[in-house]
Amino acid sequence: MQTFLSHSPAETRDIAAQLAKNIRGGAVIAFRGGLGMGKTAFTRGVVEAMGNTAEVSSPTFAIVNDYGGDPHIYHFDMYRVETWDDLDSTGFFDYLNDRSILLIEWSENIENALPEDTVFVEIARGKEENDRIITVRYGKDDN
């Protein structure tokens, strides 16, 4: 487990970029944290660090954004996913492979579907308005 303190969206992106140095195809990164905590900013940092120039935005209404690249990056929002049928209808299981990176917001809604080696990133508000406490856990056993 690692814990970081960010004071701005730019620092959150920098922390994500550091984490991205160890990310390879097949990785699943699952975010936990409320609205406005910086999940998309963190995703932006990972995508940029992977050398991908795609425009990163929250996939709230699309369910999944496809950023392409090598490795291929998919960004999910599972906020509205409530059942296994909902999850299946997103095509989520088709995206799980050793060539792609999956970044998943609202991952707590699909906790039981996540692989054992998922990297969990929890983002919580710190003392000041822009402060974020970012906790990274590796695998389900580290939770």
MDTraj code that builds the backbone (N, CA, C; nanometers):
import mdtraj as md
import numpy as np

residues = "MET GLN THR PHE LEU SER HIS SER PRO ALA GLU THR ARG ASP ILE ALA ALA GLN LEU ALA LYS ASN ILE ARG GLY GLY ALA VAL ILE ALA PHE ARG GLY GLY LEU GLY MET GLY LYS THR ALA PHE THR ARG GLY VAL VAL GLU ALA MET GLY ASN THR ALA GLU VAL SER SER PRO THR PHE ALA ILE VAL ASN ASP TYR GLY GLY ASP PRO HIS ILE TYR HIS PHE ASP MET TYR ARG VAL GLU THR TRP ASP ASP LEU ASP SER THR GLY PHE PHE ASP TYR LEU ASN ASP ARG SER ILE LEU LEU ILE GLU TRP SER GLU ASN ILE GLU ASN ALA LEU PRO GLU ASP THR VAL PHE VAL GLU ILE ALA ARG GLY LYS GLU GLU ASN ASP ARG ILE ILE THR VAL ARG TYR GLY LYS ASP ASP ASN".split()
xyz = np.array([
    [0.0844, -0.1175, 0.0000],
    [0.0000, 0.0000, 0.0000],
    [0.0891, 0.1241, 0.0000],
    [0.0474, 0.2245, -0.0770],
    [0.1171, 0.3523, -0.0815],
    [0.0140, 0.4631, -0.0596],
    [0.0555, 0.5705, 0.0067],
    [-0.0320, 0.6844, 0.0287],
    [0.0386, 0.8113, -0.0143],
    [-0.0338, 0.8963, -0.0863],
    [0.0191, 1.0215, -0.1388],
    [-0.0748, 1.1346, -0.0991],
    [-0.0208, 1.2561, -0.0885],
    [-0.1017, 1.3745, -0.0654],
    [-0.0858, 1.4663, -0.1857],
    [-0.1977, 1.5019, -0.2467],
    [-0.1994, 1.5933, -0.3605],
    [-0.2665, 1.7229, -0.3166],
    [-0.2143, 1.8353, -0.3663],
    [-0.2717, 1.9651, -0.3346],
    [-0.3418, 2.0285, -0.4545],
    [-0.3427, 1.9579, -0.5701],
    [-0.4027, 2.0153, -0.6902],
    [-0.4267, 1.9052, -0.7941],
    [-0.5119, 1.9323, -0.8922],
    [-0.5282, 1.8354, -1.0016],
    [-0.3962, 1.8051, -1.0732],
    [-0.3101, 1.9056, -1.0870],
    [-0.1800, 1.8828, -1.1523],
    [-0.0954, 1.7846, -1.0716],
    [-0.0949, 1.7973, -0.9403],
    [-0.0198, 1.7025, -0.8567],
    [-0.0815, 1.5639, -0.8638],
    [-0.2135, 1.5557, -0.8728],
    [-0.2799, 1.4258, -0.8872],
    [-0.2359, 1.3590, -1.0169],
    [-0.2291, 1.4359, -1.1251],
    [-0.1811, 1.3809, -1.2532],
    [-0.0367, 1.3340, -1.2406],
    [0.0473, 1.4090, -1.1684],
    [0.1872, 1.3697, -1.1503],
    [0.1995, 1.2391, -1.0716],
    [0.1178, 1.2233, -0.9688],
    [0.1183, 1.0992, -0.8899],
    [0.0773, 0.9822, -0.9793],
    [-0.0256, 1.0045, -1.0606],
    [-0.0714, 0.9006, -1.1534],
    [0.0382, 0.8640, -1.2520],
    [0.1109, 0.9641, -1.2998],
    [0.2193, 0.9390, -1.3949],
    [0.3273, 0.8509, -1.3326],
    [0.3557, 0.8709, -1.2038],
    [0.4529, 0.7860, -1.1348],
    [0.4043, 0.6418, -1.1281],
    [0.2759, 0.6246, -1.0957],
    [0.2175, 0.4912, -1.0909],
    [0.2215, 0.4256, -1.2290],
    [0.1976, 0.5047, -1.3323],
    [0.1901, 0.4521, -1.4690],
    [0.3213, 0.3899, -1.5155],
    [0.4330, 0.4261, -1.4541],
    [0.5625, 0.3682, -1.4931],
    [0.5639, 0.2165, -1.4779],
    [0.4788, 0.1637, -1.3889],
    [0.4752, 0.0200, -1.3624],
    [0.3544, -0.0494, -1.4241],
    [0.2792, 0.0213, -1.5067],
    [0.1578, -0.0345, -1.5655],
    [0.1895, -0.0930, -1.7031],
    [0.1365, -0.2109, -1.7267],
    [0.1536, -0.2782, -1.8559],
    [0.0166, -0.3242, -1.9052],
    [0.0116, -0.3706, -2.0278],
    [-0.1115, -0.4276, -2.0808],
    [-0.1634, -0.5369, -1.9888],
    [-0.2949, -0.5410, -1.9713],
    [-0.3583, -0.6366, -1.8810],
    [-0.3911, -0.5769, -1.7458],
    [-0.3440, -0.4560, -1.7193],
    [-0.3681, -0.3925, -1.5891],
    [-0.5116, -0.3429, -1.5776],
    [-0.5654, -0.3578, -1.4581],
    [-0.6967, -0.3028, -1.4240],
    [-0.6754, -0.2107, -1.3047],
    [-0.7126, -0.0838, -1.3225],
    [-0.7015, 0.0145, -1.2151],
    [-0.8420, 0.0562, -1.1775],
    [-0.8778, 0.0316, -1.0520],
    [-1.0136, 0.0541, -1.0034],
    [-1.0141, 0.1707, -0.9057],
    [-1.0930, 0.2728, -0.9379],
    [-1.1004, 0.3928, -0.8546],
    [-1.2155, 0.3851, -0.7560],
    [-1.1894, 0.4399, -0.6381],
    [-1.2923, 0.4596, -0.5361],
    [-1.2823, 0.6043, -0.4916],
    [-1.3950, 0.6688, -0.4760],
    [-1.3958, 0.8082, -0.4335],
    [-1.5190, 0.8780, -0.4852],
    [-1.5668, 0.9739, -0.4107],
    [-1.6890, 1.0442, -0.4449],
    [-1.6743, 1.1369, -0.5640],
    [-1.7832, 1.2065, -0.5929],
    [-1.7853, 1.3034, -0.7023],
    [-1.6823, 1.4125, -0.6776],
    [-1.6117, 1.4487, -0.7817],
    [-1.5169, 1.5589, -0.7731],
    [-1.3884, 1.5301, -0.6979],
    [-1.3576, 1.4053, -0.6730],
    [-1.2380, 1.3713, -0.5965],
    [-1.1115, 1.3680, -0.6814],
    [-1.1246, 1.3576, -0.8136],
    [-1.0061, 1.3584, -0.8982],
    [-0.9799, 1.2293, -0.9737],
    [-1.0818, 1.1452, -0.9852],
    [-1.0636, 1.0183, -1.0562],
    [-1.0275, 1.0417, -1.2033],
    [-1.0944, 1.1375, -1.2664],
    [-1.0646, 1.1654, -1.4065],
    [-0.9288, 1.2335, -1.4210],
    [-0.8924, 1.3191, -1.3265],
    [-0.7586, 1.3812, -1.3293],
    [-0.6512, 1.2734, -1.3173],
    [-0.6729, 1.1756, -1.2313],
    [-0.5786, 1.0650, -1.2153],
    [-0.5695, 0.9871, -1.3472],
    [-0.6840, 0.9593, -1.4061],
    [-0.6859, 0.8889, -1.5342],
    [-0.6069, 0.9660, -1.6394],
    [-0.6261, 1.0971, -1.6432],
    [-0.5538, 1.1824, -1.7384],
    [-0.4025, 1.1651, -1.7203],
    [-0.3572, 1.1589, -1.5958],
    [-0.2149, 1.1403, -1.5686],
    [-0.1626, 1.0076, -1.6184],
    [-0.2403, 0.9015, -1.6012],
    [-0.1998, 0.7694, -1.6501],
    [-0.1924, 0.7702, -1.8020],
    [-0.2965, 0.8216, -1.8653],
    [-0.3030, 0.8225, -2.0113],
    [-0.1853, 0.9018, -2.0696],
    [-0.1599, 1.0199, -2.0153],
    [-0.0484, 1.1026, -2.0644],
    [0.0854, 1.0337, -2.0437],
    [0.1037, 0.9707, -1.9280],
    [0.2306, 0.9036, -1.8984],
    [0.2550, 0.7841, -1.9898],
    [0.1485, 0.7273, -2.0441],
    [0.1618, 0.6141, -2.1366],
    [0.1927, 0.6622, -2.2777],
    [0.2115, 0.7951, -2.2937],
    [0.2425, 0.8505, -2.4244],
    [0.1217, 0.8646, -2.5146],
    [0.0035, 0.8565, -2.4561],
    [-0.1208, 0.8639, -2.5310],
    [-0.1681, 1.0093, -2.5337],
    [-0.2045, 1.0603, -2.6488],
    [-0.2451, 1.2005, -2.6627],
    [-0.3969, 1.2181, -2.6699],
    [-0.4725, 1.1141, -2.6392],
    [-0.6190, 1.1218, -2.6451],
    [-0.6726, 1.2259, -2.5466],
    [-0.7843, 1.2852, -2.5816],
    [-0.8543, 1.3786, -2.4943],
    [-0.9288, 1.2973, -2.3883],
    [-0.8916, 1.3128, -2.2618],
    [-0.9513, 1.2359, -2.1527],
    [-1.0688, 1.3127, -2.0943],
    [-1.1827, 1.2442, -2.0849],
    [-1.3010, 1.3029, -2.0218],
    [-1.3749, 1.1937, -1.9463],
    [-1.4587, 1.2346, -1.8539],
    [-1.5347, 1.1379, -1.7764],
    [-1.6307, 1.0623, -1.8672],
    [-1.6343, 0.9294, -1.8565],
    [-1.7225, 0.8504, -1.9423],
    [-1.8626, 0.8321, -1.8836],
    [-1.9093, 0.9296, -1.8053],
    [-2.0359, 0.9171, -1.7333],
    [-2.1504, 0.8708, -1.8220],
    [-2.1688, 0.9313, -1.9357],
    [-2.2826, 0.8971, -2.0206],
    [-2.2495, 0.7923, -2.1257],
    [-2.1230, 0.7809, -2.1609],
    [-2.0823, 0.6839, -2.2624],
    [-2.0575, 0.5455, -2.2022],
    [-2.0403, 0.5349, -2.0723],
    [-2.0034, 0.4138, -1.9983],
    [-1.8552, 0.3813, -2.0178],
    [-1.8065, 0.3850, -2.1423],
    [-1.6645, 0.3574, -2.1663],
    [-1.6109, 0.4520, -2.2745],
    [-1.4960, 0.5087, -2.2468],
    [-1.4230, 0.5876, -2.3464],
    [-1.3050, 0.5047, -2.3941],
    [-1.2854, 0.5025, -2.5239],
    [-1.1777, 0.4277, -2.5872],
    [-1.0701, 0.5281, -2.6279],
    [-0.9528, 0.5207, -2.5622],
    [-0.8451, 0.6143, -2.5905],
    [-0.7411, 0.5582, -2.6870],
    [-0.7598, 0.4338, -2.7295],
    [-0.6652, 0.3738, -2.8229],
    [-0.5270, 0.3605, -2.7613],
    [-0.4247, 0.3646, -2.8455],
    [-0.2871, 0.3586, -2.7981],
    [-0.2318, 0.2180, -2.7910],
    [-0.1063, 0.2125, -2.7514],
    [-0.0373, 0.0851, -2.7347],
    [0.0421, 0.0919, -2.6048],
    [-0.0086, 0.0342, -2.4987],
    [-0.1261, -0.0522, -2.4941],
    [-0.2566, 0.0274, -2.5065],
    [-0.3591, -0.0432, -2.5479],
    [-0.4914, 0.0164, -2.5661],
    [-0.5492, 0.0518, -2.4294],
    [-0.6068, 0.1712, -2.4159],
    [-0.6598, 0.2167, -2.2869],
    [-0.8096, 0.2404, -2.2969],
    [-0.8832, 0.1815, -2.2014],
    [-1.0276, 0.2005, -2.1900],
    [-1.0578, 0.2612, -2.0536],
    [-1.1498, 0.3562, -2.0517],
    [-1.1863, 0.4296, -1.9295],
    [-1.3362, 0.4091, -1.9055],
    [-1.3692, 0.3368, -1.7982],
    [-1.5082, 0.3025, -1.7666],
    [-1.5647, 0.3895, -1.6549],
    [-1.6951, 0.4105, -1.6591],
    [-1.7705, 0.4697, -1.5484],
    [-1.8819, 0.3717, -1.5140],
    [-1.8723, 0.3099, -1.3972],
    [-1.9686, 0.2077, -1.3558],
    [-2.0736, 0.2623, -1.2591],
    [-2.0912, 0.3935, -1.2567],
    [-2.1844, 0.4571, -1.1634],
    [-2.3258, 0.4014, -1.1763],
    [-2.3702, 0.3791, -1.2982],
    [-2.5074, 0.3336, -1.3212],
    [-2.5213, 0.1818, -1.3288],
    [-2.4134, 0.1100, -1.3116],
    [-2.4166, -0.0361, -1.3190],
    [-2.4601, -0.0916, -1.1837],
    [-2.5739, -0.1601, -1.1837],
    [-2.6293, -0.2101, -1.0573],
    [-2.6423, -0.3613, -1.0521],
    [-2.6432, -0.4285, -1.1675],
    [-2.6622, -0.5731, -1.1708],
    [-2.5595, -0.6369, -1.2633],
    [-2.5485, -0.7697, -1.2573],
    [-2.4594, -0.8416, -1.3476],
    [-2.5036, -0.8233, -1.4919],
    [-2.6356, -0.8161, -1.5155],
    [-2.6843, -0.7918, -1.6511],
    [-2.6393, -0.6548, -1.7013],
    [-2.6455, -0.5540, -1.6129],
    [-2.5974, -0.4209, -1.6498],
    [-2.4500, -0.4269, -1.6892],
    [-2.3718, -0.4951, -1.6070],
    [-2.2286, -0.5058, -1.6337],
    [-2.2031, -0.5788, -1.7647],
    [-2.2714, -0.6879, -1.7852],
    [-2.2551, -0.7651, -1.9077],
    [-2.2908, -0.6809, -2.0301],
    [-2.3922, -0.5973, -2.0193],
    [-2.4352, -0.5154, -2.1336],
    [-2.3320, -0.4085, -2.1718],
    [-2.2388, -0.3762, -2.0809],
    [-2.1335, -0.2797, -2.1134],
    [-2.0241, -0.3419, -2.1996],
    [-2.0212, -0.4749, -2.2057],
    [-1.9150, -0.5452, -2.2770],
    [-1.7873, -0.5561, -2.1951],
    [-1.7956, -0.5242, -2.0658],
    [-1.6791, -0.5192, -1.9777],
    [-1.5897, -0.6425, -1.9900],
    [-1.6487, -0.7599, -1.9884],
    [-1.5690, -0.8831, -1.9879],
    [-1.4900, -0.9011, -2.1174],
    [-1.5386, -0.8415, -2.2259],
    [-1.4664, -0.8481, -2.3529],
    [-1.3398, -0.7626, -2.3512],
    [-1.3351, -0.6628, -2.2634],
    [-1.2199, -0.5729, -2.2553],
    [-1.1063, -0.6292, -2.1694],
    [-1.1376, -0.7271, -2.0855],
    [-1.0360, -0.7867, -1.9981],
    [-0.9443, -0.8765, -2.0810],
    [-0.8232, -0.8293, -2.1052],
    [-0.7256, -0.9096, -2.1782],
    [-0.5858, -0.8606, -2.1422],
    [-0.4862, -0.9294, -2.1886],
    [-0.3485, -0.8956, -2.1512],
    [-0.2875, -0.7848, -2.2362],
    [-0.3643, -0.7262, -2.3255],
    [-0.3128, -0.6200, -2.4110],
    [-0.3655, -0.4824, -2.3734],
    [-0.4747, -0.4757, -2.2997],
    [-0.5406, -0.3485, -2.2701],
    [-0.5221, -0.3061, -2.1251],
    [-0.5365, -0.1755, -2.1027],
    [-0.5394, -0.1194, -1.9676],
    [-0.6808, -0.0693, -1.9442],
    [-0.7404, -0.1084, -1.8325],
    [-0.8738, -0.0645, -1.7962],
    [-0.8650, 0.0263, -1.6752],
    [-0.9223, 0.1452, -1.6864],
    [-0.9308, 0.2415, -1.5767],
    [-1.0788, 0.2545, -1.5438],
    [-1.1170, 0.2223, -1.4194],
    [-1.2585, 0.2068, -1.3875],
    [-1.3008, 0.2983, -1.2728],
    [-1.3870, 0.3956, -1.3037],
    [-1.4457, 0.4808, -1.2010],
    [-1.5680, 0.4101, -1.1433],
    [-1.5957, 0.4368, -1.0166],
    [-1.7075, 0.3750, -0.9430],
    [-1.6941, 0.2226, -0.9440],
    [-1.5721, 0.1764, -0.9238],
    [-1.5428, 0.0327, -0.9287],
    [-1.6116, -0.0464, -0.8182],
    [-1.6494, 0.0206, -0.7113],
    [-1.7162, -0.0510, -0.6024],
    [-1.8468, -0.1153, -0.6502],
    [-1.9035, -0.0658, -0.7601],
    [-2.0269, -0.1229, -0.8133],
    [-2.0045, -0.2562, -0.8835],
    [-1.8788, -0.2887, -0.9150],
    [-1.8491, -0.4153, -0.9829],
    [-1.7391, -0.4921, -0.9098],
    [-1.7248, -0.4679, -0.7835],
    [-1.6167, -0.5253, -0.7016],
    [-1.5942, -0.6745, -0.7274],
    [-1.7010, -0.7517, -0.7325],
    [-1.6875, -0.8975, -0.7469],
    [-1.6450, -0.9410, -0.8859],
    [-1.6473, -0.8508, -0.9829],
    [-1.6079, -0.8852, -1.1192],
    [-1.4621, -0.8495, -1.1484],
    [-1.3967, -0.7826, -1.0554],
    [-1.2593, -0.7367, -1.0790],
    [-1.1586, -0.8501, -1.0588],
    [-1.0541, -0.8527, -1.1402],
    [-0.9500, -0.9550, -1.1250],
    [-0.8776, -0.9422, -0.9905],
    [-0.8153, -1.0508, -0.9471],
    [-0.7438, -1.0531, -0.8188],
    [-0.6296, -0.9516, -0.8134],
    [-0.5654, -0.9267, -0.9266],
    [-0.4489, -0.8379, -0.9273],
    [-0.4831, -0.6918, -0.9603],
    [-0.6082, -0.6550, -0.9431],
    [-0.6515, -0.5175, -0.9676],
    [-0.5753, -0.4203, -0.8775],
    [-0.5392, -0.3050, -0.9319],
    [-0.4789, -0.1976, -0.8530],
    [-0.5923, -0.1037, -0.8122],
    [-0.6090, -0.0858, -0.6812],
    [-0.7153, -0.0003, -0.6289],
    [-0.6578, 0.1361, -0.5928],
    [-0.7236, 0.2414, -0.6411],
    [-0.6825, 0.3781, -0.6125],
    [-0.8001, 0.4469, -0.5444],
    [-0.7836, 0.4757, -0.4158],
    [-0.8881, 0.5454, -0.3406],
    [-0.8463, 0.6908, -0.3244],
    [-0.9386, 0.7810, -0.3584],
    [-0.9105, 0.9239, -0.3492],
    [-1.0114, 0.9866, -0.2539],
    [-0.9604, 1.0511, -0.1501],
    [-1.0458, 1.1136, -0.0483],
    [-1.0030, 1.2588, -0.0287],
    [-1.0953, 1.3395, 0.0171],
    [-1.0670, 1.4805, 0.0430],
    [-0.9724, 1.4918, 0.1626],
    [-0.8770, 1.5849, 0.1508],
    [-0.7848, 1.6135, 0.2601],
    [-0.8342, 1.7319, 0.3423],
    [-0.7437, 1.7955, 0.4164],
    [-0.7804, 1.9060, 0.5050],
    [-0.8264, 2.0293, 0.4295],
    [-0.7562, 2.0652, 0.3238],
    [-0.7913, 2.1834, 0.2444],
    [-0.8787, 2.1431, 0.1262],
    [-0.9461, 2.2400, 0.0678],
    [-1.0420, 2.2135, -0.0395],
    [-0.9832, 2.1332, -0.1551],
    [-0.8613, 2.1653, -0.1988],
    [-0.8007, 2.0958, -0.3119],
    [-0.7122, 1.9789, -0.2723],
    [-0.6961, 1.9543, -0.1430],
    [-0.6138, 1.8426, -0.0973],
    [-0.6843, 1.7091, -0.1230],
    [-0.6073, 1.6125, -0.1697],
    [-0.6579, 1.4773, -0.1898],
    [-0.5592, 1.3781, -0.1295],
    [-0.6128, 1.2822, -0.0571],
    [-0.5340, 1.1717, -0.0040],
    [-0.5560, 1.0551, -0.0995],
    [-0.4491, 1.0104, -0.1608],
    [-0.4560, 0.9054, -0.2614],
    [-0.3892, 0.7809, -0.2057],
    [-0.4671, 0.6745, -0.1930],
    [-0.4164, 0.5487, -0.1404],
    [-0.4201, 0.4446, -0.2518],
    [-0.3059, 0.3820, -0.2755],
    [-0.2940, 0.2804, -0.3806],
    [-0.2703, 0.1455, -0.3145],
    [-0.3555, 0.0508, -0.3507],
    [-0.3444, -0.0865, -0.2988],
    [-0.3308, -0.1809, -0.4163],
    [-0.2471, -0.2812, -0.3997],
    [-0.2177, -0.3740, -0.5084],
    [-0.2819, -0.5087, -0.4817],
    [-0.3867, -0.5393, -0.5563],
    [-0.4563, -0.6667, -0.5438],
    [-0.5609, -0.6641, -0.4356],
    [-0.6543, -0.7564, -0.4471],
    [-0.7668, -0.7636, -0.3528],
    [-0.7203, -0.7970, -0.2106],
    [-0.6076, -0.8663, -0.1986],
    [-0.5590, -0.9042, -0.0655],
    [-0.5046, -0.7865, 0.0127],
    [-0.4726, -0.6766, -0.0549],
    [-0.4174, -0.5592, 0.0102],
    [-0.5270, -0.4647, 0.0593],
    [-0.6546, -0.4988, 0.0359],
    [-0.7653, -0.4111, 0.0762],
    [-0.8105, -0.4379, 0.2174],
])
top = md.Topology()
chain = top.add_chain()
for i, resn in enumerate(residues, 1):
    res = top.add_residue(resn, chain, resSeq=i)
    for name in ("N", "CA", "C"):
        top.add_atom(name, md.element.get_by_symbol(name[0]), res)
traj = md.Trajectory(xyz[None], top)
